[in-house]
Amino acid sequence: MVVSLVFNLGMLAYAAGASLLLLAIARWLTMHWIHSLTATRECNRLVAEIGDKVAVNVKVENSSKLPIPWLLLEDLLPRRA
């Protein structure tokens, strides 16, 4: 950005500034969305053996007023399971 200002390249400076602004907004939105999500897991059994069927319900809540356009959620078993 400094180079474009030194060599009087206005469009390059504008594009660099717009890109930095978009990156800053995306970073802020991502951090805001991460902190406003909560997930809870409910299971119908506490103990299960191999081959047993277990119902697991995962509930994801967004406590923010901003909508989240998409979300990738992975529910993994702990290593000791």
N, C-alpha and C positions, 0 to 999 in steps of 0.2 A: 504494500500500500504506500509506503514511503517512497519507493522507487517511482511509482506512477505519479506522485505529486512532484517529485524532483524533475522528471522529464515531461511534465505538463500533459499527462495522459489522463484526462478527466474521466473517460468512460471506464478505464481500467480501475481507477480509484473508486468510482461509483459501484462497479461490480464487486470489487473486493469488500467494500463497506457493506453492501447488501448481503453478501455471502456471510460475513462475520455476524451480522445482525440475525440472519436466519439460523445460524448455528447456535447463537446465544439463546434465541427463543426456543429452539428444539431442545436444548439442554435443560432449560428451566421447566418446560412442560414435562419432560421425561422425569425429572426429579420430583415434580409436584404429583404426577400420576403414581409414581412408586410409593410415595409416602401416604397417599390417600386410599390405597388398596389394602383390604384385609381378606384373608382366606381362612375358612374353618373346615375341618374335616370331621364328619360324623360316621361312625361305623356301628353296625348292628350287633357286633360281637367283639369281645375283648380278647378272646383266645380262639385260635382256629388251627386246625391241623392241615397238612398238605392234602389237597383235593377238596376241602370244604369250600362252599360258596359263601362269600361275604359281600354284603351291600355296603358300599362306601359312597357317601354324599359329600361333595365338595361345594361349599358356598363361597362365592367371591362377591365382596361388597365394595362399592366405590363411594367413599364418604365425601367426595368433592362435588362441587356444583359443575365442574367441567366434565363433559363426557370424554370417555376414552374410546378412540376410534377403533382400536383393535388390541387384542391381548393374547399372548401365548402363555398358556398355563400348563405346567408339568407337575404331576403329583407322583412323587417317587417314594418307594418303600425305604425305610432306614436299612442300613447294612445288617443290623442285628435281626431283622425280620426273616 
